[in-house]
Structure formats: structure tokens, C-alpha cells
Amino acid sequence: IDKHQQSKDSVFFRDGLRRIDFVLSYVDDKDGERKLERRKYYEANLVKVGLELETEDKSESEDGKTYFVKVHAPWEVLATYADVLKIKVPFKVNDIPDNSEMPMNWLSTPFRLPEQIMHPEPDFFTAPFNKSKSDFFLIDDKDTFFPPSTRNRIVYYILSRCSYLRDECADKDKKGIKRLLNNGTYTAAFPLHDCRYWTKSRDPNCESERNNLYKHWAGFISFFKEQPLNLIRKYYGEKIGIYFAWLGFYTEMLLFAAVVGTICFIYGLLTYDDNEWSKEICSEEIGGHIVMCPLCDKKCGYWKLNTTCHSSWQSHLFDNVGTVFFAIFMGIWVTLFLEFWKRRQARLEYEWDLVDFEEEQQQLQLRPEYETKCTNRKMNRITQEMEPYLPITSKCARLCLSGATVIFWISLIIACIIGVIAYRLAVYAAFASIMKDSPTTKVQVVGAYITPQLATSVTASCINFVIIMILNLMYERVAVWITDMEIPKTHLEYENKLTVKMFLFQFVNYYSSCFYVAFFKGKFVGYPGNYAYMFGKWSKLRNEECDPGGCLIELTTQLVIVMTGKQVWGNIQEALVPWLMNWWGSRRSRNHPESLYSRWEQDHDLQSFGQLGLFDEYLEMVIQFGFITLFVASFPLAPLLALINNIIEVRVDAWKLTTQFRRPVAAKAHSIGAWEEILGGIAVLSVVTNAFIVAFTSDMIPRLVYMYAYNTENEMNMKGYINNSLSVFNISEIPLENSPEEGESPLWFNSSITTCRYRDYRYPSGHEKEYTHTMQFWHILAAKLAFIIIMEHVVFMVKFFVAWMIPDVPSDVRARVKRERYLVQEYLHNYEVEKLKIQLSQQSNNDCSCEPTIYPHLSRHEVLSECL
């Protein structure tokens, strides 16, 4: 074969007529005989099923070692399996008028793509394919009737179920392309891209849809443009299409949250000068005269309150009235997001012919692994056929082992988090001792901000982030292993089980450190003379106290480091790693003339999208969704960071899918699956966490209680709040093990100072109830609990009202679905009538010359009652 005569981008067999629907590759190695035998029988069985194969010898490949087996599915095979898989195909052009014109439509012109990109094919009425009624459907050309994505889906279905042993060897476990890839018989199996991404195909019979996607979707220059969802669906299948539809919709909705969050942050900046309590902390007359008790044993000395001046100002940016409003707004926003997504999803279901694609249909498509590993058979009550099943004892044993493994790994994460907390407690004392005379305090501008608290918080957050990344890599393999061990019945069940395991793990992994800072740090400290210790007094690890400026700023620091670090690392990993691997793998090919580098070799050098490709993308976005909803009361700019990341994410995902990965096998999905329930769970939990953050982590409630009930000046202001919020302790009563070592206290500290202050509401020394909580403490606690109850009830009432007001399926979509079902029934009925007329006419001409009895025309109400 003279390969120079063949286009480098050809997706056809050597005859230029039969399309390559799938490619298998393999190399000769030491274990060649056994693999050769498997390939021989496997390919023979594929031919028996009706597929056509063509092999490219290794001498024709770039590396001189790789064989390529090209697979073509002829019309008979495609028609048979389209019938089996109930694939919907067009039978009539949709004639329902589209009245979805938006007012002021011209405003969206800059964001639109060309019509042929947005709608690459006309809208049709569709029905499940029936091979016996093939003339009912709009078949202009059998070669192009099934699009490439449908063809590769059908071929993969066959490849997954074909045995690689002789027929007489009845070992049901020995079948499927997945097992052949795992045991090294084949090195790769993939459908072909239709052209190079940067230019159109030279072959006029190729669609060049990959080039259109690259030009109009994958380039970052198109970040403000709409996504060509119909073209994505046509090229990659509905499953990938619905992911990008969801990601695009989520990014659009983030815009509103980002705008409101930015306004709340600006409000914090504008009210900077009205921050009375920070002025008191920073003033030399008040903060400069308040001596605070040591924050750790031995290594921490006495200190003045005005040293926390900067952190107090920073805290005000996020701890203000605007933050409370934003927490309530986000509780409502998340409901609107989920409800409007359901409507968007319902519209896509109709437009993409997924309305009747339910889980029941997927029962027909059992996982090959389930069919092979389940040797027991039982009667299906519905189909009355024998089907494989997993005995209840085996299922329970597998579930118990799976649950135990998940609990072990979650316990491992919690142990790591406790380790990081112990690090914080141990290192804080060291930082406090080192930094009191540190040259960093003399650094201009930033020197004043570098405090022991900040140094401890930042280093602990970074260590925590590294641990998170390491545990992620390890657990991903464990989750796949235990899900495989459970032997789920269908692909949908497999994904849902894996989704729950991975999300549960990631939830604990990413959020546990934030939950610690938000709800545990500074809450169980004790008081001077009776401090609380992490593992008991023997550990000498005294529980952390919050800064007088509040724990909220530390929660903000933790959130920014983990969230931003994850997003930056994720984008680098997603874009850079596949690009480097492809560059390394194809470096030799660039030394050869382009005409020798065939379409299948180009795709072979790309990365495999993998079973978990889309799963990882969903997981990344859902974890981000948790950050911007669960802890948004501590950082109103979180939605803005997420918006910027997602604008990049959409194009990075599009770029890598179009340029760096082999074409994935097309798959159907009518929703985002288990992720929808997970998002709903996060939405409910976010209301609770934000209410608790405002009540217990922020100082909002203590300030309001002071202003309305304890301000002695009878004015609605915050003067005197700092003095009121600090309790007094007699220095002489501090035990020796808690007292600072000699030389740790600053030079200004002397014996004339007899008391120190600490953050709490307790009676002073000498009082009949000394060092017990004051009545103000209980008033504040009651106000906090009341706030939580009121905020939760208000937000939940609004959430449920909004959810009730917005129907999940738009009325026009519901009407169009009913109309289409009616028309399908009517056209099928008329088709059957015409067919019967022709049969009767033919019989009549053969038997007698008299006129045949005309088939009675069924009334329209019978058709209507059948479908409506």
C-alpha cells in the first residue's frame, strides 16, 4: 500500500469507502504466543458478529512495533444493534414552531456563535429504531444515517461483549475489550477524531467537527461566547454534552453571586473607618494599656492588645453586617441555581431525545463485568428471561468490606487533621518565642502583619493542603478497587456508587480543617489557671485561642489557601500534564513527513480520556461548590474566585478534550446523575454552617448584644466593647507550669502589673462566683441560638417557597413532549395502515381481480388515548 496516496487524515479503510469506527492497537512482546491466540479468536469472533477488520502492519507504523486493527461496522450490524439499544433516530423534520425568541435579543449578539455551529443539524422528531420498519425513518444514505458518535458507541458495545476464546470454551469470564486491555493483549482501543484539530480534513467526506470545536469552543479567546452544546453532543455524546451544559450554567449563575459578594466586600471597605472596636484595639490609650495573658505555656510572654491591630482591621473586611446579608442571599441563590438547572436540564432532555431515556433502559445494558462475574442465574419477573444475579450473602459481604474500607480511610484523614492541629499547637509556642525579637517585625509595610498566629495558620494550611493532595491520589485507586469489588449491575449504578465514596472522602478531606477552625478553635480553651489541653495535661499541647480580632480571619486564610491552591493545582494538572505526556510521546513523529503520520497513529499518541475522566471534572466542581456555599459567610469573595476559575476551567476542559485526548466513546446520560442529590445536600447543609459561622465564629452577635443591652453610655455605638469583652485574671494565681519563662516577657512588663486580660465573659478574682461565666455570657449564647433558629427558618422557608414556585419542567417543554409523543404514535399508526394496504393489495392482485377491502381508518381518539 502506498500510504502517500492516502490522506493523512483519512478515517476510512484503504478502499476509501468504509468508515473506521474503532481502532485496536497492539505490539509484539515476550508473552506473544498467548496474546496472539487471544487476538486471533477475538478478531475471528468479531468477524462472526459482522464487523469488518483491516490490519496495518507494524512496518507501516512510525515506531516499527505497533499493529493497528481498524474496525468497521456495516449497515446490517449497526441496524441490528441500534434496534437492541433502542437508539432514537429521526423520522420527520420537527414542524413545531419555536417561539422562544427573547426580548432585546440583539444584546446577546456579541456572545453568539454562527448558526451552523450552534445547530449543526436540523431538529427532527425521533423514535427508537426498529430494523423491521427501517423504511419508516429518514434514511437518505445508510453510510451517514448513524453519526460517528453513535457508530462508535454501538461498536464499543460489541467489543465489550465479544469472547476471545473458541466457541467450545465456555468460560464466560474470558470476554470483552476491557479485559484484553488489562492483560496487555491490546495496548489501546479508541474511536478516531475526524481530523487534526488546527485545520480541516483534506478528505471531503470527513465532517471536520473537531476543527470547528477547536476554533469556536476550545480557544480561550472565546471565553465570553456561548458553548456549542449541540455540536459537543453530536461529536462526544450526551454524557459529555450535559457536563459542559451544567458547567456553563453554573458559571453563569456564579456571576450573580460574585457581584453580590463583591458588593458586600466593598461595603466592608467603605465602613472601615466606622469600626469602633478596631480603633479601641489600636489606640495607645486603650489597646496599649490592656495587658493580655500568655497564649501558650512557658514560651509565650505577656503582650499588649494593640499588637493585634492589623488582624482586627482585616477581620472587619469579612466580619460585618454585609456578611450576614450575603450568607442569607447565598442560601436563596443555591436554591435558585438548583431549580433553574432542573428546568435547563429538562429542556436539554427534550432537545437531545433523552426524555424516555430512564434507568430502566440501562438495565438492558448490563456491565460486562457483572455478566461475567455473576455465574448465578434467576428469572426476571418482568422479561421472563434468565438473567445473572449476585447472591444476597455475597452482596452483603462485599458491602461490609467496602464500608469498612471507607471508614478506615476517613479515620485516616481525621488522624491527619488531628496531626496538623497538634502541629499548630506545638509550633505556635516556637513561633511566639522566635518572632518576638525577629527581624521580620522591622520589615516595612508587611512586617507588622507577620505575627505568630499568621505564621502558624499559613504553614499549617500549606501542610494540610499537601496532605490533602497526597491522600487524594491514594484514595482514588482504593475507591475504584472497592467499587469494582461490589460488582455493580449497570454503568449508572457503578458511577453512583463511586460518586458517593469519592465525595464522602473528599468532603472530609477538604472541609475538615475548615470545620475545625470555624467551630472548634478557641471554643474549648478554658481560662488562666485552668486551661484545656488537647490530649490531657501530660501532652502540654494547650488548645488554641482565637485572636482578639476573632477566628473568622483565620477561617478566611484557611479557605483561601485550600480553595485557591486546589484550583491552581487542578488547572495545571489538567492542562500541563497531558500536554507534556503527549509532547514526550510524539516527539519522534515530528521528524517524519506529515503524509506518513496517519490519523490512527496521531490519535494513538494522545492520552486516553479514561473511565474517570468526567467523574474527576464533576468532583472538582462540586468540591468548589461546597467551598463557596458552606463557608461563604467567612469570605464573600469566594464566588468571584470561583467565577474566574470556572471561566478558565470551561476552556481548559474543552482544549484538553479536543487536543490532548483521544476521542472518548460516546455515552448517553439524561442528567448529571448522583451529583444532583449531592448538590442538594450541600445546599441544605450550607444554610446550617453559615448560620453557625455567623453566630459562633464571627463576633457579630456579641457586638449586637453589647450595643443593645450592655452599653452603659445609652448610645447605639460600640464604645467600650473591647474592655467589656475581656475578663480579668490575677497574675499571682497563674500556676508555675503556665507562667512564662524568664526572659520571655517583654521589657515593659514589671511587678507593678498585677492582672492580665483574656477573651471570655467570666467574673474576676475576689468575686463570690470568681472565674465562672457571667450573665452576659448566657445572654450572648441565647442570642446566638436564637439567631441560628431564625436564620435557618427564614432561609428554609424562602428556599421551599422558591422551589415550589418554580416547576422543574417548563410548561412549553411539557407541551412539546406530549405533542411529539402524539405525533410519533400518529405517524406510526399511518405507516402501519399504509403498509397493510400495500400487503392486501399485493395479495389481492395475486388471488383475484376484484377490488380489495379498504383497511378501515382508525379514529383519531384511539391514537390520542393510546399516547396521552
Secondary structure, 3 states (H helix, E strand, C coil): CCHHHCCCCCCECCCCCCECCEEEEEECCCCHHHHHHHHHHHHHHHHHHCCEEEEECHHHCCCCCEEEEEEECCHHHHHHHHHHCCCEEEEEECCCCCCCCCCCHHHHHHHCCCHHHHCCCCCEEEEECCHHHHHHCCCCCHHHHCCHHHHHHHHHHHHHHCECCCCCCCCCCCECHHHHHHCCCCCEEECCCCCCCCCCCCCCCCCCHHHHHHHHHHCHHHCCCCCCHHHHHHHHCHHHHHHHHHHHHHHHHHHHHHHHHHHHHHHHHHCHHHCHHHHHHHCCCCCCCCEECCCCCCCCCCEEHHHHHHHHHHHHHHCCHHHHHHHHHHHHHHHHHHHHHHHHHHHHHHHCCCCCCCHHHHHCCECHHHHHHCCCEEECCCCCCEEECCCHHHHHHHHHHHHHHHHHHHHHHHHHHHHHHHHHHHHHHHHHHHHCCCHHHHCCCCHHHCCHHHHHHHHHHHHHHHHHHHHHHHHHHHHHHHHHHHCCCEHHHHHHHHHHHHHHHHHHHHHHHHHHHHHCCCCCCEECCEECECCCHHHCCECCCCCCCCCHHHHHHHHHHHHHHHHHHHHHHHHHHHHHHHHHHCCCHHHCCHHHCCHHHHHHCCECCCCCHHHHHHHHHHHHHHHHHHCHHHCCCHHHHHHHHHHHHHHHHHHHHHHHECCCCCCCCCCCCHHHHHHHHHHHHHHHHHHHHHHHHCCHHHHHHHHHHHCCCCCCCCCCHHHHHEEEEEHHHCCCCCCCCCCCCCCCCCCCCCEEEEECCECCCCCCCCCCECHHHHHHHHHHHHHHHHHHHHHHHHHHHHHHHCCCCCHHHHHHHHHHHHHHHHHHHHHHHHHHHHHHHHHHHHHCCCCCCCCCCCCHHHHHHHHC
